[in-house]
């Protein structure tokens, strides 16, 4: 079966999530995604802004401060 290529710009939102800047007009189904990253790294403030935007896009956590502190203490207790 011949493959069709559709090029759409977007951004990598997470390790398994891509946000497209425009819709694809093809039927849903299994696809192969090639990710091309910029050649030049982002400048300091741009990289920080990109990181902040990434964290803003994540869903809010549901754990309490006490649960997080307990997990950290359990990890530290496991160290030799």
C-alpha positions, 0 to 999 in steps of 0.5 A: 500500500502506498503511503501519502505524506501530509506536512503540518506544523505543530509543537511537541507538547509532551513525550507522546503528544503533538499539538498541530497548528492546523487540522488534518483533512484525512481520515483517522487511523494509524500514522507515522510521525516524523519530528523535525526539531529546530537546528539552533537551540532557543536562546536562554529566555526563549528556552525558559519561556518554552519550558514554562509553557510546557508545564502550564499545559500539563494537567494539575496534580492531585497529590497533597503536599503531605503525600509528596513529602512522604514520597520524598522521605521514602525515597531518601530512606531507601538510600544507603 
